[in-house]
Amino acid sequence: MIQHLIVLPVVVPLVAGILLLYQRQGLVRYKRIVSVVATVLILLAAISLVKTAAQGEIVYYALGDWQPPFGIVLVLDRLSALMLLITALLAVGAVVFACAGDDEKGSNFHGLFQWQLLGINGAFLTGDLFNLFVFFEVLLLASYALLLHGGGKARIQASVHYVVLNLAGSSLFLIAVGILYGATGTLNMADMGQRLVDLPAERQGLVTAGALMLLVVFGLKAAIVPLYFWLPRAYAAAPAPVAALFAIMTKVGIYAILRVYSLIFSESAGTLDALEQSWIWWLALATLAVAGIGVIAARDLRLLVAYLVLISVGTLLAGVGMRSPQAISALLYYLMHTTLITGGLFLLAEMIGLQRGKAGTRIVKGRPMVQGNALALLFFIGAIAVIGMPPLSGAVGKALMLNAAEGTQRLWLWPLLLLASLASLVALSRAGSTLFWRSHRGSFSGSRLARRQWFGVVWLLSAAPILVALAGPISDYTQATAEQLSHPQRLIDTLISNAGEAP
């Protein structure tokens, strides 16, 4: 039964997206019901899959009963289950928020939203490189349209850069997949990892070239320096629910790096082992430095949150660069925290902008807000969490990351991460004081916000105290996930050695 459950996070958004796009001129209420119900079903499926993965079992689903390495497979392990759960939690908050009115600015919002989930979930579950490329394209095509939802000059300008860069990345991805297929004769990641053990010396150069090209592609998706230029403006210009969902997009690139390089280019790959590590480590540190400067320079709340996402990218990739089970465990805890909190901050920025009228989300003086006290409280919680100050989840996540650094790694990571946190503290303090304290005298601006908007923000920001309350079991899960990633042979044995058995 569990094998069939694996396919639900892909099938549900696929079917829901077809229904919603087919009825593109249908009633708004119908679209909202279908979209919310589908997203909740994905969440329930993700919770069930996490429970299964927590037992340490690796399960796969062979589409059409074509066994690996020849057939298309969806693979469930601890890492993929965790990523599905994070995506579903984020999507619930974003879609409910959108139902307050953002979805009415275009006829295809909910259908595209579901197909975005289809691409993201598929990327987390797929077991071969070509289908990773396919799901990347699905999520990118949906994101192109969602970025333009509602129109506007800023969104069109941001979308041009976003589309051009990602089209170039897609072309490079396809070339890299072709090179690796030509050198190894397979696209299944587990099978490719097994074949690298006996790879002829004359093909190692080709495989190295393909692996480094993949690193460029995944680095572009993750927005690592110097491939990050598309992210701040694109995220700042996107509609709030779309920007919130985009908080998981950079993590797709980070997931791909973890999955591909731990499974294919593991210790058994000989000279190809950890070939990405030195590149990732130094570029992650550069990303932290650049993002810290960007946070200080931001003069718009949306742009500020976008640079906070970039700080999280640098922090997460530093964990990848350390490549130890302790670092990967810390990385996964921090990934849960930063995805949900930054998603909530994008939604909160929209609510603040709606109440400030013409001032919008610009960090300038404006009239006092009708619901300013409640918004200020949520802003304070979100700011404390994302900065990494006690007692919320950001402090736990960053402490785990700092503790995972060893030897000379501490000399680089500690000052850069702490300085980036200080920059975030200064920027968010300035923004909060300007938005809520330094208001012009006069009548209140803006109308009261919808309950669905409040639900979306509270749903995501509540992760800050919940992740602290559940820090013990969550850390146990992430530690077990890191151990599973560091021993890829078990996954290889499940997919390849048992290929003759029906799953």
N, C-alpha and C positions, 0 to 999 in steps of 0.2 A: 504493500500500500504506500509506503513512504517513497518508493521510487516514482510513483505517479504524482505525489505531492510536490516533488522537486520542480516539476514543469509548471506548476500553478503561477509562480511569480512572472512567468513569461506569457502563458496562455491568457490569464485574466486581463492584463492591460492590452494585449493584442485584440481580444474579442471586444472589450469595452471601447477601445479606440475605433474599431470598425463601426460599431453601433453609433458612436457619437459623431463620427465624421459622415456617416450615411445620413443621419438626421441633422445635418448642419444647420438647417433652418427651423429646427424643432423648438419646442418649449424650453425655456431656460430652466424651469423646475425639473424637467425630465433629464436634461444634461447633468444637472447638479446631483441628482439622486444617483444616476448611473455612475458618475465619476467618483463620488464619495463612497458608495457601496463597493466599487471595485478596489479602491485604495484601501479600505478597511479589510477587505478579503485578503489583499496582499499582505497586510500587516499580520493578520491571523495566521496565514500560511508561513510567514517569516518566523513568527514566534514558535510555531510547531517545528520548523526546520532547525531552529537554534537548539531546541530541546533534544532533537535527534543528534545533532552534531556534537552537543555537549557530552554525549556518551563516548565520544572518541571514534565513532564509526564514520568511515568514508563511503559514500554511496554515489552511484552514478545512474543516469537515465539515458539509455540508448534509443534515440529516435528511430522509429521503424524497425527496432530490434536489430539494427546493424551494429555489431560489436566493435569496440575500439581495437586497433587504431584506425579502422577504415570508416566507421560510421560517425555521425554527429552525436556527441555526448554532452550532457550537462552534469557537472560534478558538484557534489555537496560535501564540504568539509567545514571545519570550524571557522575558517576565514570567510568563505563565501556566505555562510549562514549569518555571520555577524554583519557583513556589509549589506545583505538583504534587509536585515532588521533596522539598521540605521537609516537606509533609504526609505523604508516604509514609514518609520516614525516621522521623518522629515516631510514626506509626501502628505501625510494626514494633516499636519499643521498648515502646509502650503495650500492644499486644495480647499480646506474649510475656509481659510482666509480669503481665497479667491472668490468663493461663493457669496461674499459680501458685496460684490459688484465689479471687481476687476475682470471677471470672466465675461462680462457683457460688452467689453470693448472690442471684441472680435468673435466671429461665429464659430471658430474652430479650437478655442482654447482647451476645452476639456479633452477632446480627441487627441490633440497634440501632447497634452500633459500625460495622458496614458501611454502614448507611444514613446515618450521620453522615458517613462518608467520601464517600458519594454526593453529599450536599448540598454539602460543602466543595469537592470536585473540580469539580462542576458549576458552582458559583459562579465558580471560577477560569477555566473554559473558555467559559462562555456569551458570546454576542456581542450579546445584546439585553437591555434593562432588565426586561421582564416575566419572562423566564426567570431573570434574576438574582433577582427577587423569589421565584419558585417554588423555586429552589434554596436561598435563604435559609430559606424555610419548611420545606423538607425537613430541613435541618441543625438548625433550631430544634426541630422536633417530636421528632427523635431525641435532641437534647440534653436536652429536658424529662424524658424517661423515664430517660436515663442518669444525670442528676443525682440522681434518686430511687432509683437502683439500690442495693439493700441496706437501704433504709428508714432511719428514725431521725428524731428531732425536729428536729435541726439542719438536716438535708437538706430536710425538708418546709418549714421556715421560709424557708430560702434559695431554694427552688424557687418559692415563692409570689411573692416579689419579682422573681425572674428571669422567670417566665412573664408576670406582669402587665406589666412594662416592655417585654418583647419583643413582646407582643401589641399594645401601643400603638404600638410602633415599626413593626410590620408594617402596621397600619392607615394610619399616616402614609406608609409606603413606597408602598402601593397608591394613595393619593390623589395623591402626587407623580408617580407613573408616569402616572396618568390626566391630570394637568395637562399634563405634557410631551407626551403623545400628542395631546391636543387642540390644543396650540399648534404642534406640528411635523408631525403626521400620520404619525409612524413611531415604532417602538419599538427598531429596530436602532440600536445606539449609533454605528456608523460612519456610517450614513445620517443620523442625527440631527445628528451633528457637521457633516456636509456641508450640511444644510438650514439650520443656524444662520447660515451665511454670508450668505444672502439673506433672513433673517428680517424680516418687516415690523415696523416700530417699535412698532405697537400691541400686538404679542404679546411684546415683550421683558419686560414686567412679569410676565406669566404664567410665562415660562420662568425668570426670576430666582427667582420664588416657588417653583417646582418644584425648582429646583437647590438652594436653601437648605433646603427640606424634606428632600431627599435627604441633605444634609450632616448634618442632625439625626439621620436614621436611621443613616447610616454612623458618625456619632460615637457613637451609642448602642452599636452593635456593637463599635466599637473601645474603648469605655469611656473616652472623653475627659471631662475635667471640663466641666460639672457632671453628666454622664450616666454616671458611673462607679460609683454607689453599689451596684449589683447585683453587681459583680465580686468584691470581696474575700471576702465571706461565701459566695458561690456556689462559688467556686473552692476555698476552704478546706474547705467541707462536702462537696464531691464526692468519690466514690471515687478513689483515686490514679490508676488508668489513665485515668479519665474526665477528671480535672483535667489530666493530662499532655496528652491530646488537645485539651483546651480551650485549651492554650497557643497553638494556631493560630487559635482563634476570633476573638480581637481583631484578628489580622492579616487576616482576611477583610474586616473593616471598613476597614482601612488599604488593602488591595488595591483595594476598591471605590472609595475616594476617588481613588487613583492612576489607576485605569482610566477611571472616568467623567469626571473633571475634566481629564485630559490628552487624552482622545479627543474628548469632546463640547465642552467649554468651553476649547478651545485658542486660540491666537492668531488663528485664522481666524474665531472667534466675535465678534470686534470688542469691543464694550463688555462682553460677557459673559466675556471672557478672564480666567481666574484669579480669579473672584469669590469663591472659597473661601479664597484664600491668607491674607488678613489675619485671618480668623476662626480658621483652623487654627493659625497661628503663635502667637497669644496664648493660645489655649486649650491648646495643647501645653505652653507654658511653665507655665501654671497646673497642668496635670496633673503635670508634673515636681515642682513645689513640694509639692503635696498628697501625692503618692506618697512623697516623701522623708520627710515627717512621719509617714505611715502606717507606713513601714518601721521607724522608730524606736519607734513606739508599740506595735507588734505584740508580743504575748506568747505567740504560738503559732507554731510553725515553718511550718505550712501557710499561715497568714494572712500571715506574713512573705514567703513565696514569692509569694503572690497580689499583694502590694504591689510586689514586684520586677517582676512582669509589668506592673503599672501604670506603673512607672518606664520600662520599655521602650516602652510605648505613648506616653508623653510624648516620649521621645527620637525615636522613629520619626516621629511626627507633626510634630515640629520640622523633620525633614528634608523632609517634605511641604510644610511652610510655607515653607521656603527656596526650593523649586521651581526648583532648578538641576540640570543633569545630574550635577554632582559630588555634590550633596547626595543625589540619588536613588540614585546608585551606592553611597554610604556607607550609606544607609538599608537597601538590599537586603542588603549584607554583614552589617550589624548584625542585620537581621531573621532571617537564617539562624542566627546565633549565639544570639540571645536565645530563639527558639522552642525550639530543641533543648535548650539548657541549662536553662531554667526547667521544661521538661517533665521533664527528668531529675531536677531538684530536687524536684518533686512526688512522684516515685516514691521518691526517697531519703528524703524526710520520712516516707513510709509505712513504709519499712523500719526507720527509727529508732524510730518509734512502736510498731511491733510488738515490738521488742526492749526497750523501756522499760516494758512492762506498763501499770500504772494511770496512770503519769505521761504516757504517750502522747506527743504532739507538743508538749505545753505546755513552754515554756521555763522549767522549774523543775528543782530537783535530783531525781535519781532513782537507782536502783541501777545499778551498772556493767553494760554490755551484753556479751553473749557474744561477739559479733563487732565489738566497739567499735573496734578498731584499723582494720579495713578500712573500716568506715563513716565513721570520722573522716577517713581519707585521701580518700575520695570526697567527703565534705563540704568538705574543704579545697580540692580541685580545683574543685568546683562553685562555691564561694564566691569564689575568686580569679577564676574566669572571669566570673561574673555581675557582680562589682564593677567589673571592667574593669582589673585589674592585670596587668602583664606577667608571664609571657611568653605568656599564653593569648589566645584570640580576642576576648575582651571588650575588651582593651586596643587591639587593632587596630581593632575596630569603632567604639569611642568616639573614637579618634584621628582616624579618617576623618570622623566626624560633626563633630568640633570644627574640623577643617581645612576642612570645606566651608562653614562659616559665614563671611560676608563683612561688612565694615563694622560697622554698629551691631548686626547680628545676633550678633556675638561678645560684645558687651557684655551681652547677655541670656542667650545659650545657655551660654557658658563657665561663669559662676559657678553657674547653676542646675544644669547637668549635673554639674559637679564636686562641688557640695554634695550632690546626690542620691547620687552615688557614695560620698562620705564617710559619708552616713547609712547606706548599705548596708554599708559597711565596719564601722561601729560596731555595727550591729544583728547582722550575721552573726558578728562577733567575740564579742559577748556571748552569742549563741545557741550558738556552738561551744564556748566555755569552760564554759558551764553544762551542756550536754548531755554533753560528753566528759571534762571535767576536774573539775568540781565535783560528782561523783557521791557519793552516800552510801556509806559502807563497808557491806559485806555480800555476800551471794551474788549471782552474776550473774543477770540477769533475761532472760526471753525464750528462745525456741527458735531453732535455727539456721535461717537463711533459705534459701529455695529457689533453685536455680541460675537458674531463669527470672527471678526477681526481680533477681538480680545482673546477668544479661544485659541486661535492660531498662534498668537504670541506666547500666551501662558503655557500652552502645550509644549512648545519648544524650549522656552526658558526654564521651565520646571525641571529640565534635565540637569541643571546645575546642582540643586540640592539632592536630587534622586541619585545621581551618579556618585555622590559622596556617601549617601546612606547605604548604597549597594557596592561600595568600593571593594569590599572583600571578595564577594562572589564574582564580580566583574573582573577583578585582577586575576583571580584563579582561572577564569575562562580565557583571558588574553594570554596568560602565561602558558596554558596548555596549547593554545593556538600557535604561539611562537615556537614551542617545542615541536609541534606537528609540522610546521613549515621548515624547521631545521633538519627534519628527517623525511625528505621527499620520497624515499624509496617505498614507503608504505602506500602512498598514493599511486606510484608507478606500478607496484604489485597489484593493487586493486583493479586498475584499469587494463593493464597489459597481461599480467600473468593469469588473471581470471577472465580474459577476454572470451574464452570459449564457453563460459557459463552464462546463462541468461541472468540478468540482473533482477 
